[in-house]
Amino acid sequence: MLNFYPGPSKVYPEVRTYLTDAYDEGIIGAPHRGEQFVQVSRAVVNSLKRKINIPQDYHILFASSATECWEILIQSLTRHKSYHIYNGSFGEKWCEQAKKLRPNSEGMKFDMNEHMPVDDLQISSDTELICFTQNETSNGTQVSATTILNLQNKYRDTLIAVDATSSMAGLNLKFIKADIWFASVQKCFGLPSGLAVLICSPRAIFRAKQLNERSHYNSLVPMYEKMLNYQTTHTPNVLDIYLMKRMLEDRPFIKQLDIDLTDRANDLYEFFSQFTEFKLLVENEEVRSKTVLTLQGSERLVDDIKKRALLYNIRLGNGYGPWLRNTFRIANFPAIGNDEYEELKRFFLHYYA
Ligand SMILES: *Cc1c(COP(=O)(O)O)cnc(C)c1O
């Protein structure tokens, strides 16, 4: 089965070997306060910094999902309100979650064919956290490094948190340009679901300590304190942490991964622009995602494409949110091989050209 679903997505084929090794090495049943786990956890933190270019002084924490990170950040970094800039379902859901916890939180929706409108933003000075989604998995748009830099320059004193769930470990993100970044691992990391990486700048930890919110099992300060010894507040997904260690050790540096993914994204966008019955949902090339492509057609055609693809053992991604029925999505994640995209192209050329 060829799997182009943008999450949960295809896991690296090597995961099969790593799983057997995990069993043989006895890590699966190892206590999470013991030396064996701590060694794996420390190795993962070091590999993450080395392989995906996370600044040395940033702190890496483990959570269960990106959804949990949305909640942790609002609970532990705001007392009053956060501000959310979004153009799709994941950004909007984060905003809704924030409003449930902090009713004063605000959201600003922008058009998916436009750049995130940093110049137009009017964020009040009592805002404690600015939140956005770097790669909006629901519609296939992305926020560029330049836009993030502009946001940082405009709001130097406010913490900025970035949901990078469908780009981290695939693209060379400039972590220095925001305080908090997070991703769950079932997308670009190419690993099984049930683990998230939460990355915090020294300034974010400083702010968390000031607030010192400790009411939840995963409040930021206790998570940080436990991680000083490479441990977690609760029994974590030890197997996934082990898989991440192995995967990172075997992968090239992020700079190379980014180049390869970008080339492949360009190639795929060019390929999919030739069809007449369906078209790319995002018209503005500058804001198109490098890791998730979204194609739009009539509901009937989209249904036909997905069903026919399945007959040929190709799993395409369903649409999401408002685009549930009239779009399908294709992941461009590093765990998927170039040969698999060639087969995907043959399928589309044969039936839809
Ligand atoms: C998939 C996704 C999420 C949700 O991830 P979970 O691991 O299910 O919590 C959040 N944000 C973005 C941008 C996503 O792509």
The ligand as a Gaussian input file, in Angstrom:
#p B3LYP/6-31G(d) Opt

LIG

0 1
 C       -2.147000      16.785000      12.879000
 C       -2.057000      18.156000      13.419000
 C       -2.412000      18.466000      14.740000
 C       -2.982000      17.442000      15.675000
 O       -2.019000      16.497000      16.035000
 P       -2.368000      15.425000      17.179000
 O       -1.129000      14.626000      17.306000
 O       -3.534000      14.632000      16.669000
 O       -2.735000      16.183000      18.388000
 C       -2.261000      19.773000      15.172000
 N       -1.792000      20.730000      14.361000
 C       -1.437000      20.475000      13.079000
 C       -0.916000      21.586000      12.231000
 C       -1.561000      19.185000      12.571000
 O       -1.205000      18.934000      11.316000

